Amino acid sequence: MPYRSGVESVPGIPEPGRLAAWLAAVTPARLTGIGLISGGRSNLTYRLELEDRVIVLRRPPLGHVLPTAHDMSREYRVLSALAGTDIPVPAPVAFCADAEVIGAPFYLMSHVTGEVLRTREQAAHVTPEQAGPLSDLVVRMLAAIHAVDVGAVGLAGFGRPDGYLARQLARWQRQWELSKTREVPGYDDLVRRLSERLPAPGEGTLVHGDLRLDNMLVTLDPRPAVAAVVDWEMSTLGDPLADLGLTLMYWTDPGEEDWLRITEGGSVTTIPGFMSRARAAARYAELTGRDLSNIGYYVAFGCFKLAVVLEGIHARYLQRKTVGEGFEREGPAVPKLIERAHRVLDADPSAGVP
């Protein structure tokens, strides 16, 4: 007999009754509603309304999932490890490995109140006096993640820091071959250049893998603060400069708004009062003491990584397996990222952050 809950199905949760039955073993509160939280481009996030509270569900995307990608157990593990530390994260609630419940493994976490600032329009109310501290929070949070004592929080063995960048380069090439929908000019040459200039192995830390302002829930009053860092799907132990390079790749300066329009409205980092990309890099160096003389390579690597990620999303969009709006922009962004990576590698390293 099929389960019944009285809650309508949504893409990614085709039989809410099964979810409601599984939830009954986790919480006595009855499931009363499900809603997709928009904005994410990879794993899907849902708001679950219970009789007594709201919680959040995360599951992999629909359609073909690449090997080693979208591991819900890893996300849940890092949230569990960081709960109660100086890194604010949603509190983990439960993990489900049984794909029969909603069609894939998933986990539950607490609902955190905060704003997601993804576009200039969403940040129109942010004053210049708030924007400066807000931008500093992004850099300080990245530095704090890289300072986590992984052994103390139970994340020893969460990744293999030795040879991290070489493995990442190989991994993302494999992902490209599995998901590419067309030939993109400059891709093969970019892989060659990144391989030839691969930095020597350095230190290993916890890395978020995709830290940017819109992967944080923030509050602004009485002063800017981070309520939670979210979207840990690419976290591991690795090179902190690779993490920084990706953050700087997203960090758009005024006048650059049109180079990569993954979201409508340009980048929040261009609002008045937000620190520049160069200042953000310098601030990270001040906080960590790390040498950023080769940061251009890591920014180019970040462009390469995001290009592969977006090509995979574009493939799911062509298969009509995406959920939400705006996915038609991902495909055109891929060649722009490849081109920008080449420009960054061409730049004079002594000229500062590209």
Summary of the structure (lengths in Angstrom):
residues: 354
radius of gyration: 20.2
end to end distance: 60.3
largest distance: 68.6
contacts: 1122
relative contact order: 0.14
helix: 41%
strand: 13%
